[in-house]
Each structure stands twice: as C-alpha cells, then as structure tokens.
C-alpha cells in the first residue's frame, strides 16, 4: 500500500471504531424516547432498553402523577430501535398521543390512567405494575 492509502485506511478504521463505540453507548442503557408533562403535572414517557440479544429492545410506557410512583405499561419486548417520538398533548381531552413515525403508537388519558396500545387495539386502565419508589426514567439510564 502507498503511504497515503494507508493513512486513509487507518482513518476509516478509527472513524468506524469511534462510531461503533458511540452507537453502543447510545443504545446500551435505557433511553427516553419521548416525554410529555400534562397540565396537572402527570409525567409520561416512552422508554427503550437494549437487551443485548436476539430481541434487540424492550420498549415500555411509564407515567407518574405528581408525588406518586411510576406506573408501567407494556409496549414490546422484541422491538427495533426507536429513535424519537412526537407527542401531541390534547389538554381539552386530557389525552397524550405518542407517535411512531406518522402513526399513533400509544394514547394515554392521564385523568383515568387509560392506556391504548394502537397496534394491538388494546386498552387498559391502571398501570400493569408499579415501579420501585426510587425509580425514575433518568436514574434508569446507565
């Protein structure tokens, strides 16, 4: 190899290695994909955790009323990467709609704690489980 070709090759290898490290750091922990806060202070998030296996990501919806514990709803345990989500908060209807691309993925009515998972047309009222008292989305991020 000529000297210039080697320099370019080394540069490309280093750039690829740095990109891989940054990507793995980004996906390796729990990430907040989307977050919204209702006028009454109810916090709502879609979070995604890398599984390090054949089922790449576990995605969940969590919410918390002011001063309360975080409640959890299932979204998917074999999900693909979800970079970000647009959230539309309708204060008149007390509803937040979280989108995946252009399609609604989750609708949450915070006044009644009613969760709708659109892809399965499933609606649940009340959290499927409560997270530990000291849990927060920020603390779950590694």
Phi and psi restraints in degrees (value plus and minus 20) as a CYANA .aco file:
   2 UNK   PHI     -93.2   -53.2
   2 UNK   PSI     139.0   179.0
   3 UNK   PHI     -78.2   -38.2
   3 UNK   PSI     -65.4   -25.4
   4 UNK   PHI     -84.3   -44.3
   4 UNK   PSI     -58.3   -18.3
   5 UNK   PHI     -85.3   -45.3
   5 UNK   PSI     -60.6   -20.6
   6 UNK   PHI     -82.5   -42.5
   6 UNK   PSI     -63.4   -23.4
   7 UNK   PHI     -80.9   -40.9
   7 UNK   PSI     -64.6   -24.6
   8 UNK   PHI     -83.4   -43.4
   8 UNK   PSI     -63.3   -23.3
   9 UNK   PHI     -81.2   -41.2
   9 UNK   PSI     -68.0   -28.0
  10 UNK   PHI     -81.6   -41.6
  10 UNK   PSI     -63.2   -23.2
  11 UNK   PHI     -79.4   -39.4
  11 UNK   PSI     -64.7   -24.7
  12 UNK   PHI     -85.2   -45.2
  12 UNK   PSI     -60.6   -20.6
  13 UNK   PHI     -83.9   -43.9
  13 UNK   PSI     -64.9   -24.9
  14 UNK   PHI     -84.4   -44.4
  14 UNK   PSI     -63.4   -23.4
  15 UNK   PHI     -82.7   -42.7
  15 UNK   PSI     -60.6   -20.6
  16 UNK   PHI     -84.6   -44.6
  16 UNK   PSI     -63.2   -23.2
  17 UNK   PHI     -83.8   -43.8
  17 UNK   PSI     -64.1   -24.1
  18 UNK   PHI     -83.8   -43.8
  18 UNK   PSI     -62.9   -22.9
  19 UNK   PHI     -81.6   -41.6
  19 UNK   PSI     -61.9   -21.9
  20 UNK   PHI     -84.3   -44.3
  20 UNK   PSI     -64.0   -24.0
  21 UNK   PHI     -82.3   -42.3
  21 UNK   PSI     -65.0   -25.0
  22 UNK   PHI     -83.7   -43.7
  22 UNK   PSI     -61.0   -21.0
  23 UNK   PHI     -83.9   -43.9
  23 UNK   PSI     -67.3   -27.3
  24 UNK   PHI     -83.3   -43.3
  24 UNK   PSI     -57.5   -17.5
  25 UNK   PHI     -84.4   -44.4
  25 UNK   PSI     -59.7   -19.7
  26 UNK   PHI     -84.7   -44.7
  26 UNK   PSI     -63.5   -23.5
  27 UNK   PHI    -114.2   -74.2
  27 UNK   PSI     -33.1     6.9
  28 UNK   PHI     -90.8   -50.8
  28 UNK   PSI     -45.5    -5.5
  29 UNK   PHI    -125.9   -85.9
  29 UNK   PSI    -182.5  -142.5
  30 UNK   PHI    -106.5   -66.5
  30 UNK   PSI     115.1   155.1
  31 UNK   PHI    -141.1  -101.1
  31 UNK   PSI     126.7   166.7
  32 UNK   PHI    -108.1   -68.1
  32 UNK   PSI      95.1   135.1
  33 UNK   PHI    -102.3   -62.3
  33 UNK   PSI     -59.7   -19.7
  34 UNK   PHI    -172.2  -132.2
  34 UNK   PSI     130.8   170.8
  35 UNK   PHI    -166.5  -126.5
  35 UNK   PSI     121.1   161.1
  36 UNK   PHI    -164.5  -124.5
  36 UNK   PSI     133.0   173.0
  37 UNK   PHI    -146.7  -106.7
  37 UNK   PSI     106.0   146.0
  38 UNK   PHI     -96.8   -56.8
  38 UNK   PSI     142.3   182.3
  39 UNK   PHI     -78.2   -38.2
  39 UNK   PSI     -48.0    -8.0
  40 UNK   PHI    -103.7   -63.7
  40 UNK   PSI     -17.7    22.3
  41 UNK   PHI      75.2   115.2
  41 UNK   PSI     -22.3    17.7
  42 UNK   PHI     -84.2   -44.2
  42 UNK   PSI     106.7   146.7
  43 UNK   PHI    -117.7   -77.7
  43 UNK   PSI     121.6   161.6
  44 UNK   PHI    -157.8  -117.8
  44 UNK   PSI     115.5   155.5
  45 UNK   PHI    -162.5  -122.5
  45 UNK   PSI     127.8   167.8
  46 UNK   PHI    -124.3   -84.3
  46 UNK   PSI     107.0   147.0
  47 UNK   PHI    -141.9  -101.9
  47 UNK   PSI     133.4   173.4
  48 UNK   PHI    -158.0  -118.0
  48 UNK   PSI     112.7   152.7
  49 UNK   PHI    -139.6   -99.6
  49 UNK   PSI     113.6   153.6
  50 UNK   PHI     -95.7   -55.7
  50 UNK   PSI     112.8   152.8
  51 UNK   PHI    -114.9   -74.9
  51 UNK   PSI     -32.3     7.7
  52 UNK   PHI      36.5    76.5
  52 UNK   PSI      23.5    63.5
  53 UNK   PHI    -179.9  -139.9
  53 UNK   PSI    -182.2  -142.2
  54 UNK   PHI     -87.2   -47.2
  54 UNK   PSI     -45.7    -5.7
  55 UNK   PHI    -121.6   -81.6
  55 UNK   PSI      74.2   114.2
  56 UNK   PHI     -75.5   -35.5
  56 UNK   PSI     -68.2   -28.2
  57 UNK   PHI    -154.5  -114.5
  57 UNK   PSI     128.3   168.3
  58 UNK   PHI    -128.6   -88.6
  58 UNK   PSI     105.5   145.5
  59 UNK   PHI    -134.5   -94.5
  59 UNK   PSI     116.8   156.8
  60 UNK   PHI    -158.0  -118.0
  60 UNK   PSI     140.0   180.0
  61 UNK   PHI    -133.4   -93.4
  61 UNK   PSI     110.7   150.7
  62 UNK   PHI    -148.3  -108.3
  62 UNK   PSI     132.0   172.0
  63 UNK   PHI    -168.6  -128.6
  63 UNK   PSI     140.6   180.6
  64 UNK   PHI    -172.5  -132.5
  64 UNK   PSI     108.3   148.3
  65 UNK   PHI     -96.8   -56.8
  65 UNK   PSI     136.3   176.3
  66 UNK   PHI     -74.6   -34.6
  66 UNK   PSI     106.8   146.8
  67 UNK   PHI      59.1    99.1
  67 UNK   PSI     -22.9    17.1
  68 UNK   PHI    -118.2   -78.2
  68 UNK   PSI    -197.4  -157.4
  69 UNK   PHI    -109.0   -69.0
  69 UNK   PSI     138.7   178.7
  70 UNK   PHI     -95.1   -55.1
  70 UNK   PSI     111.2   151.2
  71 UNK   PHI    -120.4   -80.4
  71 UNK   PSI     133.1   173.1
  72 UNK   PHI    -144.1  -104.1
  72 UNK   PSI     120.4   160.4
  73 UNK   PHI    -148.5  -108.5
  73 UNK   PSI     123.3   163.3
  74 UNK   PHI     -92.4   -52.4
  74 UNK   PSI     120.6   160.6
  75 UNK   PHI    -140.7  -100.7
  75 UNK   PSI     -78.2   -38.2
  76 UNK   PHI    -186.1  -146.1
  76 UNK   PSI     118.9   158.9
  77 UNK   PHI    -125.0   -85.0
  77 UNK   PSI     -22.0    18.0
  78 UNK   PHI    -149.1  -109.1
  78 UNK   PSI      21.7    61.7
  79 UNK   PHI     -99.2   -59.2
  79 UNK   PSI     141.1   181.1
  80 UNK   PHI    -115.0   -75.0
  80 UNK   PSI     151.9   191.9
  81 UNK   PHI     -77.6   -37.6
  81 UNK   PSI     112.9   152.9
  82 UNK   PHI    -142.0  -102.0
  82 UNK   PSI      83.5   123.5
  83 UNK   PHI     -87.7   -47.7
  83 UNK   PSI     -69.5   -29.5
  84 UNK   PHI    -178.1  -138.1
  84 UNK   PSI     145.6   185.6
  85 UNK   PHI    -160.2  -120.2
  85 UNK   PSI     118.8   158.8
  86 UNK   PHI    -105.8   -65.8
  86 UNK   PSI     120.8   160.8
  87 UNK   PHI    -143.9  -103.9
  87 UNK   PSI     112.3   152.3
  88 UNK   PHI    -135.3   -95.3
  88 UNK   PSI     100.4   140.4
  89 UNK   PHI    -123.6   -83.6
  89 UNK   PSI      99.9   139.9
  90 UNK   PHI    -123.0   -83.0
  90 UNK   PSI      79.9   119.9
  91 UNK   PHI     -89.3   -49.3
  91 UNK   PSI     -48.3    -8.3
  92 UNK   PHI     -88.7   -48.7
  92 UNK   PSI     -58.3   -18.3
  93 UNK   PHI    -113.2   -73.2
  93 UNK   PSI     -25.9    14.1
  94 UNK   PHI      36.5    76.5
  94 UNK   PSI      27.0    67.0
  95 UNK   PHI    -154.3  -114.3
  95 UNK   PSI     121.3   161.3
  96 UNK   PHI    -138.8   -98.8
  96 UNK   PSI     113.9   153.9
  97 UNK   PHI    -134.7   -94.7
  97 UNK   PSI     103.0   143.0
  98 UNK   PHI    -121.9   -81.9
  98 UNK   PSI     108.3   148.3
  99 UNK   PHI    -125.6   -85.6
  99 UNK   PSI     125.4   165.4
 100 UNK   PHI    -134.8   -94.8
 100 UNK   PSI      87.8   127.8
 101 UNK   PHI      47.6    87.6
 101 UNK   PSI    -148.0  -108.0
 102 UNK   PHI    -118.2   -78.2
 102 UNK   PSI     -20.7    19.3
 103 UNK   PHI    -124.8   -84.8
 103 UNK   PSI     119.6   159.6
 104 UNK   PHI     -83.6   -43.6
 104 UNK   PSI     112.6   152.6
 105 UNK   PHI    -124.7   -84.7
 105 UNK   PSI     -63.3   -23.3
 106 UNK   PHI    -159.6  -119.6
 106 UNK   PSI     116.5   156.5
 107 UNK   PHI    -139.5   -99.5
 107 UNK   PSI     111.8   151.8
 108 UNK   PHI    -148.0  -108.0
 108 UNK   PSI     101.4   141.4
 109 UNK   PHI    -115.5   -75.5
 109 UNK   PSI      83.5   123.5
 110 UNK   PHI     -89.6   -49.6
 110 UNK   PSI     -47.5    -7.5
 111 UNK   PHI     -86.6   -46.6
 111 UNK   PSI     -54.1   -14.1
 112 UNK   PHI    -129.4   -89.4
 112 UNK   PSI     -21.5    18.5
 113 UNK   PHI      36.1    76.1
 113 UNK   PSI      21.9    61.9
 114 UNK   PHI    -118.4   -78.4
 114 UNK   PSI     103.3   143.3
 115 UNK   PHI    -131.8   -91.8
 115 UNK   PSI     107.1   147.1
 116 UNK   PHI    -138.7   -98.7
 116 UNK   PSI     101.1   141.1
 117 UNK   PHI    -116.3   -76.3
 117 UNK   PSI      85.3   125.3
 118 UNK   PHI     -84.8   -44.8
 118 UNK   PSI     -57.8   -17.8
 119 UNK   PHI     -85.9   -45.9
 119 UNK   PSI     -44.9    -4.9
 120 UNK   PHI    -127.3   -87.3
 120 UNK   PSI     -21.0    19.0
 121 UNK   PHI      31.6    71.6
 121 UNK   PSI      25.0    65.0
 122 UNK   PHI    -128.7   -88.7
 122 UNK   PSI     112.1   152.1
 123 UNK   PHI    -144.1  -104.1
 123 UNK   PSI     111.3   151.3
 124 UNK   PHI    -148.7  -108.7
 124 UNK   PSI     127.5   167.5
 125 UNK   PHI    -138.6   -98.6
 125 UNK   PSI     108.0   148.0
 126 UNK   PHI      68.4   108.4
 126 UNK   PSI     122.4   162.4
 127 UNK   PHI     -79.5   -39.5
 127 UNK   PSI     124.3   164.3
 128 UNK   PHI     -90.8   -50.8
 128 UNK   PSI     -49.1    -9.1
 129 UNK   PHI    -177.0  -137.0
 129 UNK   PSI     141.2   181.2
 130 UNK   PHI    -123.0   -83.0
 130 UNK   PSI     116.6   156.6
 131 UNK   PHI    -104.4   -64.4
 131 UNK   PSI     140.7   180.7
 132 UNK   PHI     -74.6   -34.6
 132 UNK   PSI     131.7   171.7
 133 UNK   PHI     -76.9   -36.9
 133 UNK   PSI     -51.7   -11.7
 134 UNK   PHI    -113.2   -73.2
 134 UNK   PSI     -16.3    23.7
 135 UNK   PHI     -96.0   -56.0
 135 UNK   PSI     118.4   158.4
 136 UNK   PHI    -161.7  -121.7
 136 UNK   PSI     135.7   175.7
 137 UNK   PHI     -78.6   -38.6
 137 UNK   PSI     -57.7   -17.7
 138 UNK   PHI     -87.2   -47.2
 138 UNK   PSI     -59.2   -19.2
 139 UNK   PHI     -93.8   -53.8
 139 UNK   PSI     -40.8    -0.8
 140 UNK   PHI     -99.6   -59.6
 140 UNK   PSI     -31.4     8.6
 141 UNK   PHI     -99.4   -59.4
 141 UNK   PSI     105.9   145.9
